[in-house]
Amino acid sequence: MDEFFNVYKTLEESCNSCKSNLIALSGGLDSTIIAYFLKDRKAKAVTVIAEDFISTDLTYCQIVSNEMRLDLSIFNARTEVILEAIEDTIKILKNFNDIEIRNSVVMYLAIKWAKDNGERSVITGDGADELFAGYKFLSNKPEEELEKEIKRICSVMHFPTHEIGRKLGINIESPFLNEAVIKLANETPTNFKVREESGKRHGKWILRKTFEHYIPKRIAWREKSPMQDGSGTAGLTSLFESVISEENFGEKKLTIEKADGVIIRSKESMYYYEIFRKLFGSPVDKQSEDICPYCKHYVGESRFCRMCGTFPI
């Protein structure tokens, strides 16, 4: 079909235009497609795995590495290293959004690893989930609602990876954000983005179908795994639950609400908030009425608060 050919050729040109030779590899569909196109230039890859938590990416990354003949470096990050990196990540992103921090600290560690090892740039799979409906919550939406939601997501999409790269002096290349790829995605019918295959609805269907014969099939049809799950940083939530007592959390929660007017929703959020507060002060926006009900930061017409992660508002 012409659609599959166009997807293949557009991504081939975009990936081949990347100057970097280092891929931030998760073993998911997006980074594996990039690895496929760069395999002949003997590309390198880095994968971040939380040493003390359960992760799902490692096996898939090793499969891709063997299949594409990548020189794979595995950064096994100890918990103390991750906690140190969290403070640096909050300093760069200027928020205490627990989901964003858990995911973004993975890319911070990968980019920091690149810098420490003399690399100047990193290639990422940013943009594929937004443009081709890769997020799990989109899979079961009716088509008319799905189209509106994809447009909404694309209108507000932002990529912390690029902010982190700028701060660390590492160039970030994201072939899925190439203008030609964005144009292709905008012209792709919604029912080619989310579609049933073998009795199950899949996001990024057209990408999966296009590349299922070029990359390992188990990766082509692998379910979306957020960075926090793949790397293991999702385990931070349980860590904070276990090390912060209910009494301590309750006392601090009341103190913060009384002093700042900010409502803290979890122990993990409290840990991140205290770092944010130390660095930037209160997030409360006293000049606007369009604020988050929890952190009182400006959100405008958005249903999502980027500062604390509340959704829906």
HUPE-V647012 format. One record per residue. PSI is psi in degrees with one decimal (* if undefined). Layout:
PSI ; PSI
This chain:
147.5 ; -35.7 ; -44.4 ; -41.2 ; -43.7 ; -40.7 ; -47.7 ; -52.2 ; -39.4 ; -43.8 ; -33.8 ; -47.6 ; -40.4 ; -45.6 ; -42.0 ; -18.9 ; -11.5 ; 136.3 ; -24.6 ; 159.2 ; 12.4 ; 124.4 ; 133.7 ; 104.0 ; 130.6 ; -13.3 ; 10.2 ; -178.7 ; -49.1 ; -51.9 ; -25.1 ; -36.6 ; -44.3 ; -45.2 ; -38.9 ; -46.3 ; -24.0 ; 5.6 ; -31.4 ; -15.7 ; 11.6 ; 55.5 ; 158.5 ; 163.5 ; 151.8 ; 138.7 ; 133.0 ; 126.4 ; 127.5 ; 117.4 ; -32.0 ; 2.5 ; 167.6 ; 130.6 ; 159.7 ; -9.0 ; -30.1 ; -49.7 ; -43.9 ; -39.7 ; -39.1 ; -36.1 ; -48.2 ; -43.5 ; -44.5 ; -42.7 ; -42.1 ; 3.7 ; 47.2 ; 145.5 ; 98.5 ; 125.9 ; 127.1 ; 117.2 ; 100.5 ; 102.9 ; 122.0 ; 159.2 ; -41.1 ; -32.1 ; -41.9 ; -43.7 ; -38.2 ; -40.4 ; -29.0 ; -43.3 ; -42.1 ; -37.2 ; -43.8 ; -38.2 ; -36.8 ; -46.4 ; -19.7 ; 43.5 ; 172.5 ; 30.8 ; 109.6 ; -39.8 ; -44.7 ; -39.5 ; -45.1 ; -37.9 ; -44.5 ; -28.2 ; -27.3 ; -46.9 ; -32.1 ; -47.2 ; -38.7 ; -43.3 ; -39.4 ; -40.0 ; -44.9 ; -46.0 ; -45.1 ; -20.9 ; 20.6 ; 13.0 ; 153.7 ; -13.0 ; 160.0 ; 142.5 ; 132.7 ; 163.8 ; 17.1 ; 139.2 ; -25.9 ; -42.6 ; -38.0 ; -48.0 ; -33.2 ; 20.1 ; 56.4 ; -13.7 ; 141.2 ; -38.7 ; -13.3 ; -20.9 ; -35.3 ; 12.7 ; 143.0 ; 153.6 ; -42.4 ; -36.4 ; -36.6 ; -44.5 ; -42.6 ; -39.7 ; -38.7 ; -43.1 ; -40.3 ; -46.9 ; -43.9 ; -29.0 ; -22.9 ; 5.2 ; 138.2 ; 158.0 ; 101.7 ; -29.4 ; -41.6 ; -37.1 ; -43.1 ; -44.0 ; -44.4 ; -43.1 ; -36.5 ; -2.7 ; 27.6 ; 127.5 ; 130.8 ; 123.6 ; 129.0 ; 93.7 ; -25.6 ; -14.5 ; 8.2 ; 141.9 ; -38.5 ; -36.1 ; -41.1 ; -42.7 ; -44.5 ; -45.1 ; -42.0 ; -27.6 ; -7.6 ; 126.5 ; 147.1 ; -37.3 ; 0.9 ; -9.2 ; -46.3 ; 122.8 ; 154.9 ; 138.8 ; 122.6 ; 42.3 ; 9.0 ; 139.4 ; 133.5 ; 135.9 ; 163.1 ; 33.4 ; -45.3 ; -33.8 ; -43.7 ; -45.2 ; -36.6 ; -38.9 ; 5.9 ; -21.4 ; -0.3 ; -25.2 ; 163.7 ; 131.3 ; -34.0 ; -22.0 ; -37.0 ; -35.3 ; 17.9 ; 137.4 ; 149.9 ; 128.1 ; 110.8 ; 155.3 ; -36.1 ; -31.1 ; -45.3 ; -41.1 ; -25.7 ; -2.7 ; -9.1 ; -23.2 ; -12.7 ; -34.6 ; -48.1 ; -35.0 ; -50.0 ; -34.2 ; -36.0 ; -31.4 ; -16.5 ; 118.9 ; 156.1 ; -38.9 ; -46.0 ; -43.3 ; -46.1 ; -42.8 ; -46.9 ; -38.5 ; -46.1 ; -41.0 ; -44.9 ; -42.4 ; -39.0 ; -41.7 ; -42.1 ; -17.3 ; 14.9 ; 131.0 ; 117.9 ; 129.4 ; -15.7 ; 166.2 ; -38.5 ; -45.0 ; -37.7 ; -42.3 ; -46.3 ; -37.1 ; -41.5 ; -36.2 ; -48.0 ; -45.4 ; -39.6 ; -37.2 ; -40.3 ; -7.3 ; -164.6 ; 142.1 ; -3.7 ; 129.5 ; 107.2 ; -3.2 ; -7.6 ; 153.6 ; -18.9 ; 75.4 ; 160.7 ; 136.5 ; -15.7 ; -55.1 ; -6.1 ; 22.2 ; 152.6 ; 132.6 ; -10.8 ; -133.0 ; 1.8 ; 149.1 ; 3.4 ; 131.9 ; 113.2 ; -24.3 ; -51.3 ; -10.6 ; 5.6 ; 131.4 ; 134.4 ; 157.2 ; *
